[in-house]
Amino acid sequence: MNCKEEKTKNANEVKLEIIVEAEKFDEAIKKVYFKSAKYFNIPGFRKGKAPIQIVEKYYGKEIFYEDAFNEVAQEALEKAVEEKDIKVVSRPDIDVKQIEKGKDLIFTAIMQTKPEAELGKYKGVEIEKIEYPVKKEDVDHELGHMQEHNARIISIEDRPVESGDIATIDFEGFADGKAFEGGKAEGHELEIGSNTFIPGFEDQVIGMKIDEEKEIKVTFPKEYFSKELAGKDATFKVKLHEIKKKELPELDDEFAKDVSEFDTLKELKADIKAKQKEQNDQRAKTETQDAVIKAVCEKMKVEIPSGMIELEVENMLKDIEQRLSYQGLKLEQYLQMMGKTEEEIKKEYEPQAIDGIKSRLAIEAVIKAEKIEATKKEIDDKMKEMAENYGKKDDKEFLKNENVRKYIKQGIESEKALDFLVENAKIK
């Protein structure tokens, strides 16, 4: 394989001309033929048994060109990029110049490359002080959650439904006189006041008695995810089967003993406060770092290639898709619920993608300017920590994995760069 590199008229863009030897391209054609021979049905030959020359004559000699190109081009391009040490940030724009059996394969690939940021002022940038002191109501709020989690559920038989009760109901919904999909359930437990149902529904359950049947009229919100129901009036036929209520435990020393390793409520409160302080301090640290890097980016000059933004947005969508999968949803369903197209979502995420790219480029520029390095010990220690977390404590191959070590090195150096910027910032 031979490769020639040339600059284009555009900044952060490179053009490679790659030549794959005729012998290698012909081998790829044969490989593709053997993979696909079983699909060819030619008169006079058993299916899949026609020689390559006959197949080419019958279907045209170009029949295998596309697949053969795909067989060799990706490997050749990756090798060329590695040899030229090009930091590619976009998909290649391929143009085939010559493709023919018995001849060298010649193609060009235009790719956008990683830009280098020009730092402006990065030491002594001014930011507002960020802190989150733990308040009494924060501790009380957490205690309330613990009460809820340890509440007893008791049945109520001597009164109608009140706010805060859990009502067990059957219901069926009708719009325009017809039952609609997803509008029916039996034995559904609804906490009154939780606002988890259509606005106005829970209020009308209040006052119902056990075994009572009632028609409840509501209007679906205009922004409701189902376009067929959005803004429509609906009637629900409801039957109440059971009323239950949460009985919260008393906040005392006995409660502390039951829910924690502490003997007194005072000790439990102190522990909650300490944990919340740790969380708040970490939040303040992260937001301070974000504020500093934002200030650095504002004074930095960089031209971000469009392909780099596109890939960043696509990676963000993949993250969303993965998170949705944990909830049993697909991206298409989410887009339908949001009433948006994939292109609209991509456009919305562009500013966030650009900010993320700028932040990374700024950190890399600071690492270079300040000659920040991760020591071997720091990398080894982090590798051991990661190995333990992944259950690979004694896995020597993992501990020596260069790709993992490179990832760890970048992470340590980025954290050091952020610490450097914060230490040198003017915090008002």
N, C-alpha and C positions, 0 to 999 in steps of 0.2 A: 504493500500500500504506500502511495505517495500522497503528500498533502502540501498545498500552497496556501498561505494566509495573506489576506489583504484587507485593509481598512475600507470602510464604505464612507459615504458622505455624511452619514449620521453618527452622532456621538454614541459611545458605548455600544458599538455594533461591529461585528467582524464577519468576513466572508471567507469560507474555506472551500477550496477546490480539492476534491478527493478522488484519487484514481485507485480503483481496485483492479488488480491484475486479471487478465482474461481467463487464465487458468482457474483462479478462485471463483470467478463469476460462473464459469461453465460447471464447476463442481456444485455450486449452489443450484443451478438449473437441474442437474441430475438428482440432487437431494429432494428438490420440490417434486420432480417427476415421480420418484419412488413413493413419496408421501401421498400423492394424489392419483396414482395410476388406477386404483380400484374404482374411481368415479367415471372413467372414460369408457364409453360403449361404442366401439367402432365395428362396422360390418366386416365379417371375415375373421374376427378375433374374439376369443372369450373375454368377457368383461374384466378389465384391469390387466390384460395380458398383451396389449398392443405395445410394440417397441416405441421408444421415445421419438424416433425419426418419423414413424407413422402418425403418432399423435400430433407432432408438430406440423406435418403435412396436411392432416385432416382439419385441425383447428387453427392453424397459422403458427409460425415459429415464435410469435410473441406471447403465446399462451402461458408460458412459465415466467415471463420477464418480471412481472410485478411481485410475485411471491419470492423469486430469486433475489430481487433487489432488497426486499424486506429482510431476507435471510442474511445478507452481508453488510447492508448499509449502516444499520444501527451500531454494529460492532466496530466498523471502520470509523464511524463518526466519533464514537466514545474514545477510541484509541487516539484519534487525531486531537481531540479536545484535551486529553490527558498529556499527550506529547507537547502540545503547544502551551500547556498550563493556562487554559482559558477558563475563566469563571463564568459559565453560561447561566443566564437567568430567564431564558425564554425557550419555547419550543422552536426547533429549527425550521426555517422556510427552505424547503428542498426544491431544487431545480435539476432535473436529469438532463445532462448534456449529450451523453452517448450511452446507449444500452443495446447491445447486440451480441449474440452468441459468437464466440471466437474473438471478441474484441474486449479491450479494457472497458470497464464500467467507469464512467466519469460523471460526477454530479457535484453540485455546489450546495452549500448550506450557509444561509445567513442567520446569525444568532445575535441576540442582544447580550451584552456582557455586564458584569457587575460594576456599578460606578464607584468611584472613590470620592468620599465626601471631603469638602474643604472646610475645616473647622474655623469658626469665627472665635469669639470669646467663649471659652469653656471653663475657665477658672474664675471663681468669684461671681458667678451668676447670682442674681437676687431672687429669692423666693419667700413666700409667707411661711411662717412656722405652722406645722401641722401636728396637732396632738388631740388625743381622744381620752380625756380623763374618765374613769369609771364613776358613774353616778349611782346614788342609792336606788333610783328607779330601775337601773339596769340589773342590779342584783335582785330586786323584788320581782322583776319580769322573769328572770331565770328560775327563781323559786316558784313562781306561778306555773311555769312549764312543768316543773317537777311535781307540783301538786296535781296538775291535770293528768300527768303520766301515771300517777299512783292513786288516782281517784277510784272510788267504788261506784259501780253502776247499780242503782236500786230501781225497782219497779214502782210506778205510781198508779193507783187504782181509784183514788177517792176524789179526783179533781180533773178538770179539763187541761189541755195542753197550755203550757206557759213558755215564755221566752227562756231559752237555755235548756229546755227539755230535748230528749231524743225521741222523735216520733217514728214508730214503725208503720209504714203506710203502703197500700197498693195504689197505683195511679195509672191513668191512661190519658194521653193528651190528644186533642182534636183541633185542627185548624181548617177553616172553610168546611166544617162539618165532617171531615175525614180524619181518621187516625193517621198520625205521621210516624215515620221510622224513628226508632230510638226514644219514643215518647211513652213507653209502657214499662212498668216494673212491678214486682210483687215483693213484699217484705223488705222494702227499702228503708234504711235507717237514715233519718234526716235530722240533723241538729238544728233546732230552731234558733235563728240569729247568726248562723254561720255564713249566711249569704252565698251559699253554694248552689242554690237553685235560681230559677228565673226571678227577677225582681218582683216582689209583691206576693209570691207564692207562699213563702214561709209565714208572712204576717197573717194570711188567711187560714193557716192551719191552727194558729193560736185560738183557743176556745173550743176546739173540737173535743168530743168525748169518745171513749173507747167504743168501737163498733159503729160509730157514726159515719155516714156517707155524705159527701158534699161536692158540689161543683165549684171549682175555683177558676176564676177568669183572670188572665194575665195578658200582657203584651210583650212579645219578644223584643229585645233591644235591636235597634237598627243596625248595630255593628255585629250582630250574632253571626257565628262562623258559618251556619247553614243559610245560604242565600234564599232557599225556598221558604224559610221561616222568619228571616230577619224583618223586624217591624210589624209582623202579623199578630192579630188577636188570636188567642187560643183559650180553650176550655179544658180543664183537667177534671176527670172524675176521680175522686179520692176517697179511700176508705181507711180509717184509723184502726189499727189492731192493738197497739201497745204504746204506753208512755213510760219512758225511763228518764232517770235524772242522774247526773254525776254528783257524787257526794265527796267533796274535797277533804283531805285529811287536815288536821290542825297543824299550824306551823309552830312546832315546839321541839324540845330535845328528843322526844320519842320519834318524831318524824325524821330528824337528822340521823338517828341510829338506824332507822329502817331503810333509808335511801342512800346512805353513804358509809364511809369508814369512820366518821366522826361521832363523838359522844354528845356534842351540844350543837344547838342551832347557830350559836355564835361562831363556832369553828367552821361549820358548813358555809356560812356567809363569807367568812374570811377566805376560804378556799375558792368560792365562786368569784370573789373580787380579784383574787390573784390570777386566776385563769383568764378572766376578762381583761385584766391589765395586760397580760401577755399577748392576747389577741389584738387588743387595741394598739399596743406598741408596734406589733408587726404590721398592722394596717397603716399606721402613721409612717412607718419606715418605707413601706411600698409606695405610698402616695407621695412622700417626699422625694423618693428616687424618680418617680414619674414626673413630678414638677420640675426637678433639676434637668432631666433629660429633655423635657419639652422646651425649657429655656435655652438649652444648648442647641437644639434642632432649629429654633427660631433664628439663631445667629449663624447657622451653617449653610453652605451652598452645596447643592447636589442636584443632578438631573437624573430622575428615576425613569428607567425605560418602561414602556407600556407593558411589555411582556412580564416584567418583574411584578408589576401590580396585578396583572391577570392571574399569575400563579399564586400570589399571596391570597387573593380573594377566593380562588378555587380551594386552597388549603383550609381557609376559614369555613367554607361551605362543607368540606369533608368533616371538619370538627363538629359542625352543627348536625350533620347527618348521623355521625356516630352517637352524639348525645341523644338525638331523637330515637335512635334504634333501641336505646335502653328503656324508652317509654313505649316501645312497640309501635312507633310511628315511622313513616317514610318521609323523605324530603318532599315528595309530591303532595302528600296529605297535608303536611305543614304549610306548604305554599297555598294550597286550596283554602285552608282555614284562615290564612292571612289575607287571602284575596289578592295575591301577588304572583307575578311570573318569576322565573329564575333570573332572568335578565334584570328585573327591577330590584331584586334582592342583592344581586351582584353590584349594581350601581350604588345601592345604599351602603354597602360595606367598603366601597373604594376609599373614602376618607380615612377609615380606621386602618385599612391595609397600608395606605401611604404613611400614616403615622408610625405604624409598626416597623415598616422598612426603614424609615428615617432614623428611628431610635436605634435599630441594630447597626446601621451604618455609622451613626455618631459614636456609639460605644466602640466599634472596631477602630474608628479614627483616633479615639482617645487612647486605646490600648497601644496603637502604633506610635502616637505622639509621645506618650509617657513611658514607652518601652515596658509595659506591664507584662509580666510573665507568671505562669503557674509553675511552682517548683515540682520536682519529681515526687517529693514527699507528700505534697498537697494532693497531687493526682493519685498517688498510691493509696493514701488514706481514704479519699473519696471513692476510689474503686472498691476498696474493701468494704466500705459502708454500703455501697450499692449491691455488692455481691451478697452481703448478709441479708439485705432487704428482699433480694430476689431468690434467696435460698441457694445461692451459688458460692457459699463461703469457701469451699475447697475446690472450686472449679478453676484450675490453673489456666485453661484455655480462655475463659472469660476474663480473668485478671490480666491476661496479656493481649486481649483483643485491641488492636490499634484503633479501630473505628470508635470503640467505646471510650478509649483513652483520649482520643481527639475531641470527642463530644464533651467529656469531663473537663478537659483543659480549657475549652472555649467557655464553658459555664463558669469556671473559677475565675478566669481572666475578666469575663464580663462583670461578675460580682465585684471584683477588685476595682474595676473601672468606675462602677456606680458608687462604690464607697469613696473612691478618690474624689469624684465630682461633688458628692454631698459634703465631704470634709472640707472642700475648698469653696463651697457655696456660701453666700452671705444670706443667712436665714434671719428674717426680721420678725 
